[in-house]
Amino acid sequence: MPAPYLLTPHPYRNLALFTAVVGTLLLWRYAQAQGMAAFAAVVFLFAGALVAIADVILALRRRDSGIVIQSLLLVLWQIGFPLAWMAKLYHQAV
C-alpha cells in the first residue's frame, strides 16, 4: 500500500526549493538596505531550512539517499547563504 502523498518527501522538497529561490532573490534585492525586508528574507530562508530538515527526516525514513543529499544541500543553501551574505555586509560596514 503506497504512503499518503503528504508523508512523502516530494512536496516538502518542492516547498523548500521554492523558499530557497524566493528567499535568495529577496535577500539579493534588499540586503544592501539592511532593513526589515532583509531580515524578513533571512527569516524566510530559515523557515525554508526547517521544511528542508523535515524533508530529510522523511527521506531517511523512506531510505531514499538521493533526496536526502538534495535536501541537505538545500539546508546548507538556506542557512549558509544568508550567514555568509550578512557577514560580508557586516565587514563592509565596519
PDB file of N, CA, C and O in Angstrom, chain B, residues numbered from 101:
ATOM      1  N   MET B 101       0.838  -1.174   0.000  1.00  0.00           N
ATOM      2  CA  MET B 101       0.000   0.000   0.000  1.00  0.00           C
ATOM      3  C   MET B 101       0.889   1.246   0.000  1.00  0.00           C
ATOM      4  O   MET B 101       1.749   1.383   0.870  1.00  0.00           O
ATOM      5  N   PRO B 102       0.698   2.150  -0.955  1.00  0.00           N
ATOM      6  CA  PRO B 102       1.549   3.344  -1.011  1.00  0.00           C
ATOM      7  C   PRO B 102       1.232   4.316   0.126  1.00  0.00           C
ATOM      8  O   PRO B 102       0.112   4.378   0.633  1.00  0.00           O
ATOM      9  N   ALA B 103       2.252   5.060   0.499  1.00  0.00           N
ATOM     10  CA  ALA B 103       2.101   6.047   1.571  1.00  0.00           C
ATOM     11  C   ALA B 103       1.313   7.248   1.062  1.00  0.00           C
ATOM     12  O   ALA B 103       1.368   7.561  -0.128  1.00  0.00           O
ATOM     13  N   PRO B 104       0.580   7.927   1.948  1.00  0.00           N
ATOM     14  CA  PRO B 104      -0.096   9.166   1.536  1.00  0.00           C
ATOM     15  C   PRO B 104       0.919  10.192   1.026  1.00  0.00           C
ATOM     16  O   PRO B 104       2.075  10.209   1.447  1.00  0.00           O
ATOM     17  N   TYR B 105       0.465  11.032   0.124  1.00  0.00           N
ATOM     18  CA  TYR B 105       1.360  11.971  -0.554  1.00  0.00           C
ATOM     19  C   TYR B 105       2.056  12.918   0.419  1.00  0.00           C
ATOM     20  O   TYR B 105       3.221  13.258   0.217  1.00  0.00           O
ATOM     21  N   LEU B 106       1.365  13.345   1.463  1.00  0.00           N
ATOM     22  CA  LEU B 106       1.968  14.280   2.412  1.00  0.00           C
ATOM     23  C   LEU B 106       2.980  13.623   3.345  1.00  0.00           C
ATOM     24  O   LEU B 106       3.696  14.319   4.065  1.00  0.00           O
ATOM     25  N   LEU B 107       3.049  12.296   3.342  1.00  0.00           N
ATOM     26  CA  LEU B 107       4.064  11.598   4.129  1.00  0.00           C
ATOM     27  C   LEU B 107       5.275  11.226   3.288  1.00  0.00           C
ATOM     28  O   LEU B 107       6.170  10.527   3.763  1.00  0.00           O
ATOM     29  N   THR B 108       5.309  11.684   2.050  1.00  0.00           N
ATOM     30  CA  THR B 108       6.478  11.500   1.196  1.00  0.00           C
ATOM     31  C   THR B 108       7.289  12.796   1.198  1.00  0.00           C
ATOM     32  O   THR B 108       6.741  13.861   1.482  1.00  0.00           O
ATOM     33  N   PRO B 109       8.567  12.723   0.889  1.00  0.00           N
ATOM     34  CA  PRO B 109       9.387  13.940   0.941  1.00  0.00           C
ATOM     35  C   PRO B 109       9.208  14.885  -0.244  1.00  0.00           C
ATOM     36  O   PRO B 109       9.704  16.011  -0.199  1.00  0.00           O
ATOM     37  N   HIS B 110       8.525  14.467  -1.291  1.00  0.00           N
ATOM     38  CA  HIS B 110       8.456  15.272  -2.514  1.00  0.00           C
ATOM     39  C   HIS B 110       7.799  16.645  -2.338  1.00  0.00           C
ATOM     40  O   HIS B 110       8.376  17.630  -2.798  1.00  0.00           O
ATOM     41  N   PRO B 111       6.630  16.770  -1.701  1.00  0.00           N
ATOM     42  CA  PRO B 111       6.057  18.127  -1.591  1.00  0.00           C
ATOM     43  C   PRO B 111       6.902  19.052  -0.716  1.00  0.00           C
ATOM     44  O   PRO B 111       6.937  20.261  -0.944  1.00  0.00           O
ATOM     45  N   TYR B 112       7.574  18.497   0.272  1.00  0.00           N
ATOM     46  CA  TYR B 112       8.398  19.316   1.157  1.00  0.00           C
ATOM     47  C   TYR B 112       9.684  19.758   0.462  1.00  0.00           C
ATOM     48  O   TYR B 112      10.177  20.861   0.697  1.00  0.00           O
ATOM     49  N   ARG B 113      10.227  18.886  -0.398  1.00  0.00           N
ATOM     50  CA  ARG B 113      11.404  19.281  -1.166  1.00  0.00           C
ATOM     51  C   ARG B 113      11.050  20.405  -2.123  1.00  0.00           C
ATOM     52  O   ARG B 113      11.819  21.354  -2.279  1.00  0.00           O
ATOM     53  N   ASN B 114       9.893  20.308  -2.764  1.00  0.00           N
ATOM     54  CA  ASN B 114       9.473  21.369  -3.680  1.00  0.00           C
ATOM     55  C   ASN B 114       9.240  22.684  -2.934  1.00  0.00           C
ATOM     56  O   ASN B 114       9.621  23.748  -3.424  1.00  0.00           O
ATOM     57  N   LEU B 115       8.622  22.620  -1.763  1.00  0.00           N
ATOM     58  CA  LEU B 115       8.402  23.827  -0.962  1.00  0.00           C
ATOM     59  C   LEU B 115       9.728  24.417  -0.481  1.00  0.00           C
ATOM     60  O   LEU B 115       9.901  25.636  -0.476  1.00  0.00           O
ATOM     61  N   ALA B 116      10.661  23.557  -0.080  1.00  0.00           N
ATOM     62  CA  ALA B 116      11.969  24.042   0.364  1.00  0.00           C
ATOM     63  C   ALA B 116      12.729  24.687  -0.787  1.00  0.00           C
ATOM     64  O   ALA B 116      13.401  25.701  -0.592  1.00  0.00           O
ATOM     65  N   LEU B 117      12.633  24.117  -1.973  1.00  0.00           N
ATOM     66  CA  LEU B 117      13.296  24.717  -3.129  1.00  0.00           C
ATOM     67  C   LEU B 117      12.671  26.063  -3.476  1.00  0.00           C
ATOM     68  O   LEU B 117      13.382  27.011  -3.808  1.00  0.00           O
ATOM     69  N   PHE B 118      11.353  26.150  -3.402  1.00  0.00           N
ATOM     70  CA  PHE B 118      10.668  27.421  -3.669  1.00  0.00           C
ATOM     71  C   PHE B 118      11.105  28.494  -2.678  1.00  0.00           C
ATOM     72  O   PHE B 118      11.398  29.623  -3.071  1.00  0.00           O
ATOM     73  N   THR B 119      11.151  28.143  -1.387  1.00  0.00           N
ATOM     74  CA  THR B 119      11.555  29.134  -0.390  1.00  0.00           C
ATOM     75  C   THR B 119      13.022  29.514  -0.552  1.00  0.00           C
ATOM     76  O   THR B 119      13.401  30.651  -0.272  1.00  0.00           O
ATOM     77  N   ALA B 120      13.853  28.570  -1.002  1.00  0.00           N
ATOM     78  CA  ALA B 120      15.266  28.885  -1.221  1.00  0.00           C
ATOM     79  C   ALA B 120      15.437  29.889  -2.346  1.00  0.00           C
ATOM     80  O   ALA B 120      16.193  30.851  -2.214  1.00  0.00           O
ATOM     81  N   VAL B 121      14.742  29.672  -3.447  1.00  0.00           N
ATOM     82  CA  VAL B 121      14.879  30.575  -4.594  1.00  0.00           C
ATOM     83  C   VAL B 121      14.293  31.948  -4.274  1.00  0.00           C
ATOM     84  O   VAL B 121      14.934  32.970  -4.517  1.00  0.00           O
ATOM     85  N   VAL B 122      13.085  31.973  -3.736  1.00  0.00           N
ATOM     86  CA  VAL B 122      12.437  33.255  -3.439  1.00  0.00           C
ATOM     87  C   VAL B 122      13.194  34.004  -2.338  1.00  0.00           C
ATOM     88  O   VAL B 122      13.390  35.215  -2.441  1.00  0.00           O
ATOM     89  N   GLY B 123      13.616  33.304  -1.299  1.00  0.00           N
ATOM     90  CA  GLY B 123      14.364  33.953  -0.226  1.00  0.00           C
ATOM     91  C   GLY B 123      15.702  34.499  -0.694  1.00  0.00           C
ATOM     92  O   GLY B 123      16.125  35.570  -0.259  1.00  0.00           O
ATOM     93  N   THR B 124      16.371  33.766  -1.581  1.00  0.00           N
ATOM     94  CA  THR B 124      17.638  34.248  -2.125  1.00  0.00           C
ATOM     95  C   THR B 124      17.432  35.492  -2.967  1.00  0.00           C
ATOM     96  O   THR B 124      18.203  36.447  -2.867  1.00  0.00           O
ATOM     97  N   LEU B 125      16.398  35.489  -3.794  1.00  0.00           N
ATOM     98  CA  LEU B 125      16.115  36.673  -4.606  1.00  0.00           C
ATOM     99  C   LEU B 125      15.750  37.874  -3.733  1.00  0.00           C
ATOM    100  O   LEU B 125      16.184  38.993  -4.005  1.00  0.00           O
ATOM    101  N   LEU B 126      14.961  37.648  -2.696  1.00  0.00           N
ATOM    102  CA  LEU B 126      14.611  38.742  -1.785  1.00  0.00           C
ATOM    103  C   LEU B 126      15.836  39.270  -1.044  1.00  0.00           C
ATOM    104  O   LEU B 126      16.006  40.479  -0.888  1.00  0.00           O
ATOM    105  N   LEU B 127      16.680  38.355  -0.591  1.00  0.00           N
ATOM    106  CA  LEU B 127      17.879  38.786   0.123  1.00  0.00           C
ATOM    107  C   LEU B 127      18.826  39.528  -0.812  1.00  0.00           C
ATOM    108  O   LEU B 127      19.435  40.521  -0.412  1.00  0.00           O
ATOM    109  N   TRP B 128      18.956  39.064  -2.038  1.00  0.00           N
ATOM    110  CA  TRP B 128      19.814  39.736  -3.009  1.00  0.00           C
ATOM    111  C   TRP B 128      19.311  41.149  -3.291  1.00  0.00           C
ATOM    112  O   TRP B 128      20.101  42.074  -3.478  1.00  0.00           O
ATOM    113  N   ARG B 129      17.999  41.301  -3.319  1.00  0.00           N
ATOM    114  CA  ARG B 129      17.410  42.599  -3.646  1.00  0.00           C
ATOM    115  C   ARG B 129      17.484  43.583  -2.476  1.00  0.00           C
ATOM    116  O   ARG B 129      17.758  44.765  -2.682  1.00  0.00           O
ATOM    117  N   TYR B 130      17.243  43.110  -1.259  1.00  0.00           N
ATOM    118  CA  TYR B 130      17.089  44.018  -0.118  1.00  0.00           C
ATOM    119  C   TYR B 130      18.237  43.979   0.892  1.00  0.00           C
ATOM    120  O   TYR B 130      18.165  44.668   1.910  1.00  0.00           O
ATOM    121  N   ALA B 131      19.278  43.210   0.653  1.00  0.00           N
ATOM    122  CA  ALA B 131      20.338  43.074   1.663  1.00  0.00           C
ATOM    123  C   ALA B 131      21.142  44.353   1.837  1.00  0.00           C
ATOM    124  O   ALA B 131      21.599  44.638   2.944  1.00  0.00           O
ATOM    125  N   GLN B 132      21.326  45.121   0.789  1.00  0.00           N
ATOM    126  CA  GLN B 132      22.128  46.338   0.909  1.00  0.00           C
ATOM    127  C   GLN B 132      21.474  47.357   1.842  1.00  0.00           C
ATOM    128  O   GLN B 132      22.168  48.136   2.494  1.00  0.00           O
ATOM    129  N   ALA B 133      20.151  47.352   1.905  1.00  0.00           N
ATOM    130  CA  ALA B 133      19.450  48.292   2.780  1.00  0.00           C
ATOM    131  C   ALA B 133      19.580  47.910   4.250  1.00  0.00           C
ATOM    132  O   ALA B 133      19.471  48.771   5.122  1.00  0.00           O
ATOM    133  N   GLN B 134      19.811  46.634   4.535  1.00  0.00           N
ATOM    134  CA  GLN B 134      19.935  46.106   5.892  1.00  0.00           C
ATOM    135  C   GLN B 134      18.746  46.501   6.757  1.00  0.00           C
ATOM    136  O   GLN B 134      18.912  46.834   7.930  1.00  0.00           O
ATOM    137  N   GLY B 135      17.565  46.465   6.190  1.00  0.00           N
ATOM    138  CA  GLY B 135      16.369  46.847   6.917  1.00  0.00           C
ATOM    139  C   GLY B 135      15.491  45.653   7.234  1.00  0.00           C
ATOM    140  O   GLY B 135      15.952  44.514   7.304  1.00  0.00           O
ATOM    141  N   MET B 136      14.224  45.943   7.422  1.00  0.00           N
ATOM    142  CA  MET B 136      13.260  44.920   7.783  1.00  0.00           C
ATOM    143  C   MET B 136      13.060  43.916   6.656  1.00  0.00           C
ATOM    144  O   MET B 136      12.824  42.738   6.922  1.00  0.00           O
ATOM    145  N   ALA B 137      13.149  44.353   5.409  1.00  0.00           N
ATOM    146  CA  ALA B 137      12.959  43.434   4.284  1.00  0.00           C
ATOM    147  C   ALA B 137      14.083  42.401   4.225  1.00  0.00           C
ATOM    148  O   ALA B 137      13.832  41.235   3.921  1.00  0.00           O
ATOM    149  N   ALA B 138      15.302  42.812   4.508  1.00  0.00           N
ATOM    150  CA  ALA B 138      16.416  41.863   4.524  1.00  0.00           C
ATOM    151  C   ALA B 138      16.254  40.866   5.667  1.00  0.00           C
ATOM    152  O   ALA B 138      16.525  39.676   5.503  1.00  0.00           O
ATOM    153  N   PHE B 139      15.816  41.351   6.814  1.00  0.00           N
ATOM    154  CA  PHE B 139      15.573  40.452   7.941  1.00  0.00           C
ATOM    155  C   PHE B 139      14.458  39.461   7.617  1.00  0.00           C
ATOM    156  O   PHE B 139      14.555  38.284   7.963  1.00  0.00           O
ATOM    157  N   ALA B 140      13.405  39.928   6.956  1.00  0.00           N
ATOM    158  CA  ALA B 140      12.309  39.039   6.567  1.00  0.00           C
ATOM    159  C   ALA B 140      12.785  37.988   5.575  1.00  0.00           C
ATOM    160  O   ALA B 140      12.336  36.843   5.630  1.00  0.00           O
ATOM    161  N   ALA B 141      13.685  38.354   4.670  1.00  0.00           N
ATOM    162  CA  ALA B 141      14.224  37.380   3.717  1.00  0.00           C
ATOM    163  C   ALA B 141      15.039  36.311   4.434  1.00  0.00           C
ATOM    164  O   ALA B 141      14.965  35.134   4.081  1.00  0.00           O
ATOM    165  N   VAL B 142      15.814  36.711   5.438  1.00  0.00           N
ATOM    166  CA  VAL B 142      16.599  35.741   6.202  1.00  0.00           C
ATOM    167  C   VAL B 142      15.679  34.811   6.989  1.00  0.00           C
ATOM    168  O   VAL B 142      15.912  33.603   7.031  1.00  0.00           O
ATOM    169  N   VAL B 143      14.647  35.355   7.607  1.00  0.00           N
ATOM    170  CA  VAL B 143      13.684  34.524   8.337  1.00  0.00           C
ATOM    171  C   VAL B 143      12.973  33.573   7.381  1.00  0.00           C
ATOM    172  O   VAL B 143      12.721  32.420   7.731  1.00  0.00           O
ATOM    173  N   PHE B 144      12.649  34.042   6.182  1.00  0.00           N
ATOM    174  CA  PHE B 144      12.012  33.203   5.162  1.00  0.00           C
ATOM    175  C   PHE B 144      12.937  32.047   4.773  1.00  0.00           C
ATOM    176  O   PHE B 144      12.483  30.914   4.615  1.00  0.00           O
ATOM    177  N   LEU B 145      14.227  32.330   4.621  1.00  0.00           N
ATOM    178  CA  LEU B 145      15.179  31.268   4.295  1.00  0.00           C
ATOM    179  C   LEU B 145      15.318  30.273   5.441  1.00  0.00           C
ATOM    180  O   LEU B 145      15.407  29.069   5.202  1.00  0.00           O
ATOM    181  N   PHE B 146      15.338  30.754   6.672  1.00  0.00           N
ATOM    182  CA  PHE B 146      15.445  29.840   7.805  1.00  0.00           C
ATOM    183  C   PHE B 146      14.184  28.979   7.947  1.00  0.00           C
ATOM    184  O   PHE B 146      14.279  27.811   8.325  1.00  0.00           O
ATOM    185  N   ALA B 147      13.016  29.536   7.650  1.00  0.00           N
ATOM    186  CA  ALA B 147      11.785  28.735   7.666  1.00  0.00           C
ATOM    187  C   ALA B 147      11.848  27.663   6.581  1.00  0.00           C
ATOM    188  O   ALA B 147      11.411  26.532   6.794  1.00  0.00           O
ATOM    189  N   GLY B 148      12.385  28.016   5.431  1.00  0.00           N
ATOM    190  CA  GLY B 148      12.573  27.023   4.373  1.00  0.00           C
ATOM    191  C   GLY B 148      13.556  25.940   4.781  1.00  0.00           C
ATOM    192  O   GLY B 148      13.412  24.785   4.380  1.00  0.00           O
ATOM    193  N   ALA B 149      14.556  26.305   5.576  1.00  0.00           N
ATOM    194  CA  ALA B 149      15.503  25.304   6.067  1.00  0.00           C
ATOM    195  C   ALA B 149      14.812  24.314   6.997  1.00  0.00           C
ATOM    196  O   ALA B 149      15.138  23.127   6.985  1.00  0.00           O
ATOM    197  N   LEU B 150      13.868  24.782   7.797  1.00  0.00           N
ATOM    198  CA  LEU B 150      13.104  23.861   8.653  1.00  0.00           C
ATOM    199  C   LEU B 150      12.284  22.886   7.818  1.00  0.00           C
ATOM    200  O   LEU B 150      12.170  21.709   8.161  1.00  0.00           O
ATOM    201  N   VAL B 151      11.716  23.376   6.724  1.00  0.00           N
ATOM    202  CA  VAL B 151      10.972  22.493   5.817  1.00  0.00           C
ATOM    203  C   VAL B 151      11.924  21.478   5.192  1.00  0.00           C
ATOM    204  O   VAL B 151      11.576  20.305   5.058  1.00  0.00           O
ATOM    205  N   ALA B 152      13.120  21.918   4.810  1.00  0.00           N
ATOM    206  CA  ALA B 152      14.094  21.002   4.222  1.00  0.00           C
ATOM    207  C   ALA B 152      14.566  19.962   5.239  1.00  0.00           C
ATOM    208  O   ALA B 152      14.839  18.821   4.869  1.00  0.00           O
ATOM    209  N   ILE B 153      14.665  20.338   6.506  1.00  0.00           N
ATOM    210  CA  ILE B 153      15.041  19.373   7.540  1.00  0.00           C
ATOM    211  C   ILE B 153      13.942  18.326   7.705  1.00  0.00           C
ATOM    212  O   ILE B 153      14.233  17.142   7.874  1.00  0.00           O
ATOM    213  N   ALA B 154      12.689  18.754   7.657  1.00  0.00           N
ATOM    214  CA  ALA B 154      11.584  17.785   7.697  1.00  0.00           C
ATOM    215  C   ALA B 154      11.643  16.862   6.489  1.00  0.00           C
ATOM    216  O   ALA B 154      11.333  15.676   6.595  1.00  0.00           O
ATOM    217  N   ASP B 155      12.037  17.399   5.349  1.00  0.00           N
ATOM    218  CA  ASP B 155      12.197  16.599   4.141  1.00  0.00           C
ATOM    219  C   ASP B 155      13.301  15.559   4.324  1.00  0.00           C
ATOM    220  O   ASP B 155      13.156  14.420   3.879  1.00  0.00           O
ATOM    221  N   VAL B 156      14.395  15.936   4.969  1.00  0.00           N
ATOM    222  CA  VAL B 156      15.486  14.991   5.231  1.00  0.00           C
ATOM    223  C   VAL B 156      14.997  13.854   6.117  1.00  0.00           C
ATOM    224  O   VAL B 156      15.309  12.690   5.868  1.00  0.00           O
ATOM    225  N   ILE B 157      14.236  14.188   7.145  1.00  0.00           N
ATOM    226  CA  ILE B 157      13.738  13.152   8.062  1.00  0.00           C
ATOM    227  C   ILE B 157      12.816  12.182   7.335  1.00  0.00           C
ATOM    228  O   ILE B 157      12.919  10.970   7.520  1.00  0.00           O
ATOM    229  N   LEU B 158      11.912  12.711   6.506  1.00  0.00           N
ATOM    230  CA  LEU B 158      11.017  11.825   5.756  1.00  0.00           C
ATOM    231  C   LEU B 158      11.785  10.978   4.748  1.00  0.00           C
ATOM    232  O   LEU B 158      11.455   9.809   4.548  1.00  0.00           O
ATOM    233  N   ALA B 159      12.799  11.549   4.115  1.00  0.00           N
ATOM    234  CA  ALA B 159      13.589  10.779   3.150  1.00  0.00           C
ATOM    235  C   ALA B 159      14.413   9.698   3.848  1.00  0.00           C
ATOM    236  O   ALA B 159      14.606   8.612   3.301  1.00  0.00           O
ATOM    237  N   LEU B 160      14.898   9.995   5.050  1.00  0.00           N
ATOM    238  CA  LEU B 160      15.632   8.971   5.797  1.00  0.00           C
ATOM    239  C   LEU B 160      14.718   7.816   6.193  1.00  0.00           C
ATOM    240  O   LEU B 160      15.131   6.656   6.174  1.00  0.00           O
ATOM    241  N   ARG B 161      13.495   8.132   6.546  1.00  0.00           N
ATOM    242  CA  ARG B 161      12.542   7.069   6.896  1.00  0.00           C
ATOM    243  C   ARG B 161      12.231   6.186   5.700  1.00  0.00           C
ATOM    244  O   ARG B 161      11.981   4.991   5.857  1.00  0.00           O
ATOM    245  N   ARG B 162      12.244   6.774   4.490  1.00  0.00           N
ATOM    246  CA  ARG B 162      11.975   6.001   3.272  1.00  0.00           C
ATOM    247  C   ARG B 162      13.242   5.407   2.667  1.00  0.00           C
ATOM    248  O   ARG B 162      13.174   4.684   1.673  1.00  0.00           O
ATOM    249  N   ARG B 163      14.392   5.706   3.257  1.00  0.00           N
ATOM    250  CA  ARG B 163      15.696   5.237   2.793  1.00  0.00           C
ATOM    251  C   ARG B 163      15.968   5.657   1.348  1.00  0.00           C
ATOM    252  O   ARG B 163      16.411   4.854   0.526  1.00  0.00           O
ATOM    253  N   ASP B 164      15.696   6.919   1.058  1.00  0.00           N
ATOM    254  CA  ASP B 164      15.917   7.483  -0.272  1.00  0.00           C
ATOM    255  C   ASP B 164      17.126   8.415  -0.199  1.00  0.00           C
ATOM    256  O   ASP B 164      16.996   9.591   0.140  1.00  0.00           O
ATOM    257  N   SER B 165      18.294   7.877  -0.519  1.00  0.00           N
ATOM    258  CA  SER B 165      19.532   8.631  -0.315  1.00  0.00           C
ATOM    259  C   SER B 165      19.664   9.814  -1.269  1.00  0.00           C
ATOM    260  O   SER B 165      20.288  10.813  -0.910  1.00  0.00           O
ATOM    261  N   GLY B 166      19.103   9.734  -2.460  1.00  0.00           N
ATOM    262  CA  GLY B 166      19.183  10.854  -3.397  1.00  0.00           C
ATOM    263  C   GLY B 166      18.465  12.081  -2.881  1.00  0.00           C
ATOM    264  O   GLY B 166      18.986  13.194  -2.968  1.00  0.00           O
ATOM    265  N   ILE B 167      17.276  11.887  -2.346  1.00  0.00           N
ATOM    266  CA  ILE B 167      16.515  13.017  -1.805  1.00  0.00           C
ATOM    267  C   ILE B 167      17.166  13.536  -0.527  1.00  0.00           C
ATOM    268  O   ILE B 167      17.103  14.733  -0.247  1.00  0.00           O
ATOM    269  N   VAL B 168      17.789  12.656   0.250  1.00  0.00           N
ATOM    270  CA  VAL B 168      18.487  13.105   1.460  1.00  0.00           C
ATOM    271  C   VAL B 168      19.611  14.066   1.087  1.00  0.00           C
ATOM    272  O   VAL B 168      19.767  15.113   1.715  1.00  0.00           O
ATOM    273  N   ILE B 169      20.394  13.714   0.070  1.00  0.00           N
ATOM    274  CA  ILE B 169      21.507  14.575  -0.340  1.00  0.00           C
ATOM    275  C   ILE B 169      20.987  15.898  -0.891  1.00  0.00           C
ATOM    276  O   ILE B 169      21.527  16.956  -0.567  1.00  0.00           O
ATOM    277  N   GLN B 170      19.950  15.853  -1.717  1.00  0.00           N
ATOM    278  CA  GLN B 170      19.374  17.090  -2.256  1.00  0.00           C
ATOM    279  C   GLN B 170      18.852  17.983  -1.139  1.00  0.00           C
ATOM    280  O   GLN B 170      19.055  19.197  -1.164  1.00  0.00           O
ATOM    281  N   SER B 171      18.191  17.396  -0.176  1.00  0.00           N
ATOM    282  CA  SER B 171      17.617  18.182   0.914  1.00  0.00           C
ATOM    283  C   SER B 171      18.695  18.750   1.828  1.00  0.00           C
ATOM    284  O   SER B 171      18.555  19.866   2.327  1.00  0.00           O
ATOM    285  N   LEU B 172      19.760  18.003   2.051  1.00  0.00           N
ATOM    286  CA  LEU B 172      20.855  18.535   2.856  1.00  0.00           C
ATOM    287  C   LEU B 172      21.537  19.702   2.149  1.00  0.00           C
ATOM    288  O   LEU B 172      21.969  20.653   2.800  1.00  0.00           O
ATOM    289  N   LEU B 173      21.636  19.639   0.826  1.00  0.00           N
ATOM    290  CA  LEU B 173      22.175  20.779   0.084  1.00  0.00           C
ATOM    291  C   LEU B 173      21.252  21.991   0.188  1.00  0.00           C
ATOM    292  O   LEU B 173      21.722  23.126   0.270  1.00  0.00           O
ATOM    293  N   LEU B 174      19.941  21.751   0.185  1.00  0.00           N
ATOM    294  CA  LEU B 174      19.002  22.860   0.373  1.00  0.00           C
ATOM    295  C   LEU B 174      19.144  23.475   1.762  1.00  0.00           C
ATOM    296  O   LEU B 174      19.087  24.696   1.913  1.00  0.00           O
ATOM    297  N   VAL B 175      19.330  22.632   2.773  1.00  0.00           N
ATOM    298  CA  VAL B 175      19.527  23.144   4.134  1.00  0.00           C
ATOM    299  C   VAL B 175      20.797  23.989   4.188  1.00  0.00           C
ATOM    300  O   VAL B 175      20.806  25.070   4.776  1.00  0.00           O
ATOM    301  N   LEU B 176      21.868  23.489   3.571  1.00  0.00           N
ATOM    302  CA  LEU B 176      23.119  24.248   3.550  1.00  0.00           C
ATOM    303  C   LEU B 176      22.941  25.578   2.840  1.00  0.00           C
ATOM    304  O   LEU B 176      23.457  26.599   3.295  1.00  0.00           O
ATOM    305  N   TRP B 177      22.218  25.576   1.734  1.00  0.00           N
ATOM    306  CA  TRP B 177      21.972  26.806   0.976  1.00  0.00           C
ATOM    307  C   TRP B 177      21.169  27.802   1.817  1.00  0.00           C
ATOM    308  O   TRP B 177      21.494  28.988   1.863  1.00  0.00           O
ATOM    309  N   GLN B 178      20.117  27.310   2.480  1.00  0.00           N
ATOM    310  CA  GLN B 178      19.207  28.209   3.174  1.00  0.00           C
ATOM    311  C   GLN B 178      19.750  28.704   4.505  1.00  0.00           C
ATOM    312  O   GLN B 178      19.265  29.707   5.028  1.00  0.00           O
ATOM    313  N   ILE B 179      20.727  28.035   5.056  1.00  0.00           N
ATOM    314  CA  ILE B 179      21.329  28.517   6.297  1.00  0.00           C
ATOM    315  C   ILE B 179      22.659  29.211   6.018  1.00  0.00           C
ATOM    316  O   ILE B 179      22.939  30.268   6.582  1.00  0.00           O
ATOM    317  N   GLY B 180      23.468  28.626   5.158  1.00  0.00           N
ATOM    318  CA  GLY B 180      24.795  29.170   4.903  1.00  0.00           C
ATOM    319  C   GLY B 180      24.804  30.438   4.087  1.00  0.00           C
ATOM    320  O   GLY B 180      25.600  31.340   4.353  1.00  0.00           O
ATOM    321  N   PHE B 181      23.934  30.527   3.095  1.00  0.00           N
ATOM    322  CA  PHE B 181      23.938  31.700   2.220  1.00  0.00           C
ATOM    323  C   PHE B 181      23.616  32.991   2.966  1.00  0.00           C
ATOM    324  O   PHE B 181      24.352  33.966   2.812  1.00  0.00           O
ATOM    325  N   PRO B 182      22.548  33.047   3.772  1.00  0.00           N
ATOM    326  CA  PRO B 182      22.296  34.307   4.484  1.00  0.00           C
ATOM    327  C   PRO B 182      23.385  34.646   5.497  1.00  0.00           C
ATOM    328  O   PRO B 182      23.702  35.818   5.698  1.00  0.00           O
ATOM    329  N   LEU B 183      23.957  33.629   6.133  1.00  0.00           N
ATOM    330  CA  LEU B 183      25.022  33.914   7.097  1.00  0.00           C
ATOM    331  C   LEU B 183      26.254  34.478   6.401  1.00  0.00           C
ATOM    332  O   LEU B 183      26.862  35.431   6.889  1.00  0.00           O
ATOM    333  N   ALA B 184      26.626  33.896   5.267  1.00  0.00           N
ATOM    334  CA  ALA B 184      27.791  34.397   4.528  1.00  0.00           C
ATOM    335  C   ALA B 184      27.528  35.792   3.975  1.00  0.00           C
ATOM    336  O   ALA B 184      28.413  36.647   4.001  1.00  0.00           O
ATOM    337  N   TRP B 185      26.319  36.025   3.476  1.00  0.00           N
ATOM    338  CA  TRP B 185      25.982  37.330   2.901  1.00  0.00           C
ATOM    339  C   TRP B 185      25.992  38.420   3.977  1.00  0.00           C
ATOM    340  O   TRP B 185      26.538  39.504   3.769  1.00  0.00           O
ATOM    341  N   MET B 186      25.392  38.125   5.110  1.00  0.00           N
ATOM    342  CA  MET B 186      25.351  39.123   6.175  1.00  0.00           C
ATOM    343  C   MET B 186      26.741  39.361   6.772  1.00  0.00           C
ATOM    344  O   MET B 186      27.048  40.481   7.180  1.00  0.00           O
ATOM    345  N   ALA B 187      27.581  38.331   6.828  1.00  0.00           N
ATOM    346  CA  ALA B 187      28.949  38.534   7.304  1.00  0.00           C
ATOM    347  C   ALA B 187      29.719  39.431   6.344  1.00  0.00           C
ATOM    348  O   ALA B 187      30.512  40.270   6.771  1.00  0.00           O
ATOM    349  N   LYS B 188      29.486  39.255   5.052  1.00  0.00           N
ATOM    350  CA  LYS B 188      30.138  40.112   4.058  1.00  0.00           C
ATOM    351  C   LYS B 188      29.677  41.556   4.213  1.00  0.00           C
ATOM    352  O   LYS B 188      30.492  42.476   4.162  1.00  0.00           O
ATOM    353  N   LEU B 189      28.389  41.758   4.401  1.00  0.00           N
ATOM    354  CA  LEU B 189      27.876  43.113   4.586  1.00  0.00           C
ATOM    355  C   LEU B 189      28.381  43.734   5.882  1.00  0.00           C
ATOM    356  O   LEU B 189      28.652  44.934   5.936  1.00  0.00           O
ATOM    357  N   TYR B 190      28.505  42.924   6.920  1.00  0.00           N
ATOM    358  CA  TYR B 190      28.993  43.439   8.199  1.00  0.00           C
ATOM    359  C   TYR B 190      30.438  43.920   8.066  1.00  0.00           C
ATOM    360  O   TYR B 190      30.800  44.971   8.596  1.00  0.00           O
ATOM    361  N   HIS B 191      31.259  43.148   7.356  1.00  0.00           N
ATOM    362  CA  HIS B 191      32.660  43.543   7.206  1.00  0.00           C
ATOM    363  C   HIS B 191      32.807  44.777   6.329  1.00  0.00           C
ATOM    364  O   HIS B 191      33.778  45.520   6.474  1.00  0.00           O
ATOM    365  N   GLN B 192      31.858  45.013   5.418  1.00  0.00           N
ATOM    366  CA  GLN B 192      31.896  46.231   4.623  1.00  0.00           C
ATOM    367  C   GLN B 192      31.537  47.445   5.475  1.00  0.00           C
ATOM    368  O   GLN B 192      32.062  48.538   5.265  1.00  0.00           O
ATOM    369  N   ALA B 193      30.637  47.244   6.437  1.00  0.00           N
ATOM    370  CA  ALA B 193      30.164  48.358   7.254  1.00  0.00           C
ATOM    371  C   ALA B 193      31.167  48.752   8.334  1.00  0.00           C
ATOM    372  O   ALA B 193      31.169  49.892   8.798  1.00  0.00           O
ATOM    373  N   VAL B 194      32.014  47.814   8.731  1.00  0.00           N
ATOM    374  CA  VAL B 194      32.952  48.084   9.834  1.00  0.00           C
ATOM    375  C   VAL B 194      34.195  48.771   9.354  1.00  0.00           C
ATOM    376  O   VAL B 194      35.084  49.069  10.152  1.00  0.00           O
TER     377      VAL B 194
END
